[in-house]
Amino acid sequence: MNKSKTGVLLINLGTPDSPSVSHVRSYLSQFLNDPRVIDIPAIARLLLVNLIIVPFRAPKSAKVYKEVWTEEGSPLLTISNNVAQLLDKELGDDYDVHLAMRYKNPNIVDVLEQMRLKNYNKIVVLPMFPQYASASTGSAYELVMDVVKKWWVIPEIRFVGQYFDNPDFIDAILDRASKYNIDDYDHVLFSYHGLPDRHVDKVYQDGLCSDRDCEHELTEENKYCYKATCYATTRLIAEKLNLPEDRYTVCFQSRLDKKWLTPFSDKVVEEWGKKGAKKLLVFSPAFTADCLETIIEIGDEYQEIFEEHGGEKVQLVESLNEHPLWIKCLKDLVIN
């Protein structure tokens, strides 16, 4: 009898199939209609997303996606595919690694059907999101469970949770940063993807996130608060870099409105330009693969903002992408 294999489902957030307006519109529609992303009553979300946000945002976003697109396609998808192949090779013959995107393609439903037909002994679900958020990890988990609950034969399934404190994950970020001399920079930013304030408030049984000290400590109560884990990630990196608190700022990018986690990254960049800073170094520890938010938003848009206010250089520390320590981190998460 052949030894049963374990199937690994590696999940990233998603990307349009092409930078065309129609494909970007389809991607944004699927993404923003997810009730875990825009968590307001269904009718209000339907009207807001489909009549206001998507029609106005799709043409603008399509232009930005064209800037980031390569001959191989979407950087996020290309890098994620490479990671999946490297992880598959590292894990060896007892594992098969499959890549899926939460939004668009390769989509989770189709990839899970391929995995069902393989009749795996066990399936490991591994989102590429180091910090938990309901809009990323939670949404991916929910869709997987919605699909699998309809299977007649449900194998053992393990969901890998957040791993922002994994030593290999932290060391991979440090190695990425090693080619930059931090002393050459006036200030360091740790820029994370933003979330609405209400998303982190919902983590708690009583009160609000702002009632806690999420900026300074991680507790049993706030361990699934995205804000708290972003600050905890930063402390782990800053400690290894011997970076004192006054030398860095934790901030949040890609907001839809003002009621999102603050401070906003673009405003922090602007403020440091006005203060006379000439060089900023920016980490993006929530993004494990370079994408529109890192390449364009940080690399281009923040550079323009900084220059407008007297600064000279915003230097992005590249995402983990195919870094060997990142692959080792993922391998350990699957096996252990």
ROLUMDREN-984042 format. One record per residue (C-alpha): y, x, z; residue in one letter. Coordinates in steps of 0.001 Angstrom, whole numbers, plus 500000, padded with zeros to 6 digits. Each point is the difference from the previous one (the first is absolute). Example, Ala and Ser with C-alpha at 12.3 -4.5 7.8 and 13.67 -1.06 7.14 Angstrom:
# residues 2
495500512300507800A/503440501370499340S/
# end
This chain:
# residues 336
500000500000500000M/503416501344499003N/502431500705502810K/502738497385500157S/503511501137499229K/503231499145501788T/502785498537497899G/503554501074500809V/502893497743498996L/503196502052499862L/503061497734499847I/503599500741499070N/502872497543499707L/500346499519496260G/502025500524496869T/500882498062496843P/497623500436497045D/502932501371497994S/503777500332500433P/500619496967497759S/502067497203501516V/497104497542499691S/497551502298501820H/502549500851502694V/500738496291500407R/496287499269500409S/499609502798502561Y/503040498960502053L/498901496372499910S/496552500812501386Q/501398502420502580F/502888497913501309L/498080496706500050N/497606501490502537D/500717498155503284P/499392503237501903R/502824501640498018V/502581497204500050I/498952498025503048D/502050496837499674I/498829496401499330P/498090499724496719A/502483497776498118I/502954502164501031A/498118503148498948R/499050498424496651L/503617499126499225L/501464503264501293L/497519502299498235V/499481498184496700N/503486498627499400L/502215502679501530I/498410503370500823I/497561500542497120V/502216498769497100P/502889502206501103F/498026502978501257R/497373500378497240A/502335501293497232P/501650502475502413K/496668501173501405S/498549500384496485A/502747502512499164K/499155502017503120V/496257499878499279Y/500704501383496511K/501650503003501660E/496978500726502185V/497300499229497388W/498120502956498522T/497723500464496989E/497090499286502357E/501680496810501245G/501085499071503510S/500152503070502294P/498683497909502907L/496931498926498022L/499395503440498472T/500196501748503369I/497869497336501728S/497325500337497297N/499996503772500467N/499669499596503767V/497087497584499558A/498198502452497705Q/500577502939502351L/498832497971502988L/496905498852498109D/499146503619499232K/500589501092503623E/497844497225501448L/497032500847497802G/497092497969498687D/499689497637502964D/503349498356499244Y/501746498276497094D/503798499805500132V/501752497091498283H/503780499673499653L/501830496670500122A/503612498895500270M/501094497180502275R/502284498762497212Y/499103500108496278K/497400502405498632N/497361501173500645P/499964496852502120N/498042499589503213I/498099496895498847V/498524501675496911D/499252503279501762V/498251498219502873L/497834498126497491E/498957503356498515Q/499156501158503522M/498048496817500778R/497779500615496963L/499290503526501278K/498341498469503094N/501371502631502379Y/498528500408503438N/503500500310501433K/503588499698498758I/502931501930501461V/503441498522499297V/502655502718500125L/503667499121499338P/502267502915499080M/502569498885502589F/500156502315503051P/502024497541502116Q/498897496388500426Y/502205497214498639A/498966496411499389S/501617500224496553A/497838502963498941S/496809500641501994T/499830496442501334G/500394498476496547S/497331502280498511A/497574499173502809Y/500626496268499602E/499275500005496262L/496802502039500460V/498789497563502668M/500889496989497828D/497832501383497203V/497078501293502057V/499627496849502121K/498787498195496844K/497165502460499377W/496503498826500831W/498986503490501088V/502694501676502067I/499223503654500800P/501346501894502981E/503719500441499449I/502312502379501831R/503785499781499750F/501808503285500602V/503176499382502000G/503184501999500297Q/499691503782500183Y/503571501310500216F/498897502318502833D/497057501534498133N/500396503822500283P/499128500604496330D/502540497377498902F/502724501693502066I/498960503498498892D/500062498947496342A/503606498835500404I/500887503268501731L/498418501988497192D/501985497988497432R/503170500910501919A/499122503678500374S/501675500985496730K/503362498837501385Y/501913501974502626N/501187497286502372I/502735502267501357D/501651499796496552D/500610496259500451Y/502757498342502014D/497791497105501032H/496493498614499493V/499212496366499199L/496672498239500541F/500293497043497665S/497405497210500282Y/499628496841497943H/501984497224501636G/498764496707501448L/501783496842501154P/500744500071503736D/497934496829500429R/496869501835498770H/500023502366502945V/501115497268502390D/496826498051499142K/497864502839501378V/500970499020503543Y/498786497072502058Q/503380499725501726D/503487501149499107G/501191502211497176L/499369503519498787C/503520500876501106S/498970499184503582D/497662503027499926R/500590503729499798D/498209500406496668C/502214502935499028E/498661502146502832H/496515498929501045E/496750498598498656L/498198497641502370T/497076497586499973E/502500497221499372E/501828501537497036N/497181501994498371K/499999497617496996Y/503791499820499778C/500941501676496711Y/503298501222501420K/498266501594502987A/497389501758497855T/502646501292497573C/501847501588502919Y/496704501316501391A/499153501560496607T/503397501673499949T/499598501407503512R/496638501552499046L/501525501707496943I/503235501033501757A/498055501506502894E/497963502192497630K/503205501037498216L/501777500768503310N/502690497605498811L/502255498709502824P/500997496313500037E/503598500690498990D/498802501658496776R/498305496936498514Y/500372496251499466T/497335497331499522V/501145497435497418C/498672497226497755F/500412499445496272Q/499416497308497327S/501440497031501891R/500532496514498585L/502682498899502485D/501855501087503164K/497427498629502448K/497647502919499394W/499147503036502098L/502962502283500527T/501524502487499495P/499906499631496211F/499157503258498207S/502727499709497357D/502631499457502693K/498751503016501966V/500261502140496838V/503548498713499464E/500993500720503611E/498763503576499859W/501910500551496769G/503166498756501696K/499311502322502961K/500115502983497647G/496277500695499706A/499026501785496783K/496195499938500075K/497543497394501279L/496215500253500178L/498160496661499770V/496424499269501063F/498327496696499006S/496915499813502258P/499132496355499211A/499461500805496308F/496800501952499336T/500548500050496220A/503286500666498242D/501343496847498398C/503203498214499067L/501182499985503633E/499693503763500408T/500670501361496499I/502876497683499055I/501355498459503197E/500023503197502063I/500026502633497259G/502629498424497721D/501866497139501697E/500507501743503343Y/501032503156498154Q/502740498004498246E/501159498406503281I/500101503388501714F/502005501607497190E/502462497085499980E/500794500735503642H/500310503773499770G/496384501139500334G/498135502293497656E/496214499668500235K/497513497405501245V/496612501714499957Q/496913497785500087L/496893501408501656V/497340498879497552E/497410497443501104S/496452501079500796L/498709499043496540N/496842502070499370E/500488502458502884H/496625501384501232P/500759499196503659L/500781496403499027W/496635499756498236I/498370501500503108K/501787497436502165C/498682497142497851L/496489501469500002K/499982500227503790D/501276496433500291L/497136498771497809V/497252501987501743I/501202499766503590N/
# end
